[in-house]
């Protein structure tokens, strides 16, 4: 069952990535991606993998050590759970970047490689988008008015 859940994790997330990368201008993409619930299928898989092992997982994450995390992830169940964890967060970050880029007017051709990087190496994709977001000409306008200072 673990192998099936591992495979299913990316399979349920892939259509959302495909919409953001391949069909960014389709109205259905915006409607679908606007919901944070797109990560729900992956979260369910994560829960199915983690909850039965919660007695082993909680001590490892509550007081993490390199050896404890290595032992936890060194099993098929641990690796599959970690994969679901990564896919869920990568998808959530990709969704945020895609939505934010639309608000800022970042072209889909700029976002496509950023989203691919987010799929493959999540934190580097996030860093890439933060760099694009910071340097994009529309960024100041999309950010809204400067906050008022108190006092």
C-alpha positions in Angstrom: 0.0 0.0 0.0 2.9 2.4 0.8 4.2 2.2 -2.8 0.8 2.9 -4.2 0.3 5.9 -1.9 3.8 7.2 -2.9 2.9 7.0 -6.6 -0.6 8.5 -6.0 0.9 11.5 -4.2 2.3 13.1 -7.3 -0.4 11.8 -9.6 -3.1 13.7 -7.7 -1.0 16.9 -7.7 0.2 16.8 -11.3 -3.0 18.0 -12.9 -2.8 21.3 -10.9 0.8 21.8 -11.9 -0.2 21.1 -15.5 -2.9 23.7 -15.4 -0.6 26.4 -14.0 2.2 25.7 -16.4 0.5 24.6 -19.6 -2.9 26.3 -19.4 -2.2 29.5 -17.4 -4.7 31.7 -19.4 -7.6 29.2 -19.4 -10.4 30.6 -17.1 -10.9 27.2 -15.6 -7.3 27.3 -14.3 -7.9 30.4 -12.3 -11.1 29.0 -10.9 -9.5 25.7 -9.9 -6.2 27.1 -8.6 -7.9 29.8 -6.6 -9.0 27.2 -4.1 -6.5 26.2 -1.4 -8.3 22.9 -1.3 -6.3 21.6 -4.3 -3.8 20.3 -1.8 -6.5 18.3 0.1 -5.9 15.0 -1.8 -2.2 15.1 -0.9 -3.0 16.0 2.7 -5.3 12.9 2.9 -2.5 10.7 1.6 -0.1 12.2 4.2 -2.6 11.6 7.0 -3.1 8.0 5.9 0.7 7.5 6.0 1.5 9.4 9.2 -1.4 8.9 11.6 -0.9 5.1 12.0 2.7 5.8 12.9 2.1 8.9 15.0 3.7 7.3 18.1 7.0 7.1 16.2 6.6 10.4 14.3 5.8 12.7 17.2 8.9 12.0 19.3 11.1 12.4 16.2 9.6 15.8 15.2 9.0 17.1 18.7 12.7 16.8 19.6 14.4 16.4 16.3 17.9 14.9 15.9 19.7 14.1 12.8 19.8 10.4 13.7 16.1 10.3 14.7 15.0 12.0 11.5 17.3 9.7 9.4 15.8 6.6 11.1 12.2 7.9 10.5 12.8 8.7 6.8 14.9 5.6 6.3 11.8 3.4 6.0 9.4 3.1 3.1 6.5 4.6 5.1 8.7 7.4 6.3 10.0 8.2 2.8 6.4 8.1 1.4 5.2 10.4 4.2 8.0 12.8 3.6 7.3 12.8 -0.1 3.6 13.6 0.5 4.7 16.4 2.9 7.0 17.9 0.2 4.4 17.6 -2.5 1.7 19.3 -0.4 3.9 22.2 0.5 5.4 22.6 -2.9 1.9 22.6 -4.5 0.7 25.2 -1.9 3.7 27.4 -2.6 3.4 27.0 -6.3 -0.3 27.9 -6.1 0.5 31.0 -4.1 3.3 32.1 -6.5 1.0 31.5 -9.5 -1.8 33.5 -8.0 0.5 36.3 -6.9 2.2 36.4 -10.3 -1.1 37.0 -12.0 -1.9 39.9 -9.6 1.6 41.4 -10.4 1.4 40.8 -14.2 4.3 38.4 -14.4 4.1 36.6 -17.8 3.3 32.9 -17.9 6.5 32.3 -19.8 8.5 33.7 -16.8 6.5 31.7 -14.3 6.7 28.3 -16.1 10.4 27.7 -15.3 9.8 29.0 -11.7 6.9 26.6 -11.3 9.0 23.7 -12.7 11.8 24.6 -10.2 9.2 24.6 -7.4 8.0 21.1 -8.4 11.6 19.7 -8.5 13.3 21.7 -5.7 10.6 23.5 -3.8 12.6 25.9 -1.7 14.7 27.0 -4.7 11.5 27.5 -6.7 10.3 29.7 -3.9 13.5 31.6 -3.8 13.3 32.0 -7.6 9.8 33.4 -7.4 10.7 35.8 -4.6 13.5 37.1 -6.8 11.1 37.5 -9.8 8.5 39.1 -7.5 10.9 41.6 -6.0 12.4 42.6 -9.3 9.2 42.7 -11.4 8.2 46.2 -12.5 4.6 45.8 -11.4 5.6 44.7 -7.9 5.3 48.1 -6.2 1.9 48.7 -7.7 0.6 45.2 -6.8 1.9 45.5 -3.3 -0.6 48.3 -2.6 -0.1 51.4 -0.6 2.6 51.8 1.9 1.5 51.0 5.5 0.9 54.0 7.7 3.3 54.5 10.6 2.1 54.8 14.1 3.2 57.6 16.3 
